[in-house]
Amino acid sequence: MLLQEILNLRNDPGLPGPITDAYQYDTHLVINKKISLPVHRVSNSYDKNSPIAITLNGIVIGYLIFPTVKGAIEIGRLTDYELVSYLSIADETHYFSGDPIIFETDFLVIEEEFLIDYIEDFKETSPLWGGFSHELSAGMPTIRYKKVITALEIGYKLKPLDQYSYESIIRAIEQPYAFERYLKLYHLLELQFDFFVINQIKNLVIPRDSNLIGSILNDYSDREMLRLTDIMESFCKDMPALESKMALVTSFPVIAKEMFITFGKSANAFHLVDENIFQAVLAAGSFDDTTFRRLKVPANNNHSKLIVNICAYWIYRIRCSIAHNKIGEYLLSSSDENFIVEFGEPLLREVLLQLFNANP
């Protein structure tokens, strides 16, 4: 509301509490010596059923309030802090309509005397110290990339999920952003690495096979790519399905080249890291045996092994770019979400489906 409109309401009996004073402070409305600042993102770990005090040097300077979780609220049932927030954003027409209020954002309501210090020193960094954000500037993940899906194919009959695998996949579903979702799916894959090693060792006999057991443990202790490749070679048998998901990369030639070659960590020809051959495959748009033989990618007689190696390398490189987020890796931004949603996730999910295939 405008300042004068708020002043005109001071004696309105419909208010849940008095308006003792109201005035303009720079661009902000001060109501009852409090200023309300919209909050557009809040940590999902916070219980929003009660306000959270904001303190500076041990002094409470305001409260983070969560009216969005309350749904429709009658004007007469607003708390003092909700009233300040409502009057700051509402229009007079809505107030006199008597309609319930549905807040679209949460708010930080602070005492007027702390406003300047807060805005100059703490507002911009609130996502770090407070787990909430007032504004989402250009380049920030304001829009979550959504994939248009018209049908879902059930596919293979899958093995039952153990408790830990089930929890991992539920966490993946719950993640709102593609990067975090990919990592949760990768965690599910990592868990299968360990089960795979355990099953290998279970088939050996102590002490007769002690050296072999030691060799397996040493090989797998710090060689994640080896573990990923080995488990895929054992369980991923549907090459056409893998090839079709790998072919989705052709829609992202620039980022794919950067991540897999420019910032790649392999010189292994089995990982398709020769830039000219890589570009030729993407231009062909196919990863089948006929295309690879025509393009000599590389000259070999084991197409399935080559597909598994490339696929494992790509999955691992995407994982590293997301998890490490450091100089030396391809640094992903929110504009790259479509690369993960349209290519990275389908490829990783296909591998997981084949790993959990009940009838491989």
Secondary structure, DSSP 8 states (H G I E B T S, - for coil): --HHHHHHTTT-TTSSS----EEEETTEEEETTEEEEEE-EE-TTS-TTS-EEEEETTEEEEEEE-GGGG-EE-GGG--HHHHHHHHHH--HHHHHHT--EE-SSEEEEEEGGGHHHHHHHTSTTHHHHTSEES---TTS--S------S-----S-B----HHHHHHHHHHHH-SSHHHHHHHHHHHHHHHHHHHHHHHHHTS-TTTTHHHHHHHHHHHHS-HHHHHHHHHHHH---HHHHHHHHGGGGG-HHHHHIIIIIT-----GGG---HHHHHHHHHHT--SHHHHHHHTSSS-S-HHHHHHHHHHHHHHHHHHHHHH-STTS----GGGHHHIIIIIHHHHHHHHHHHTBS--
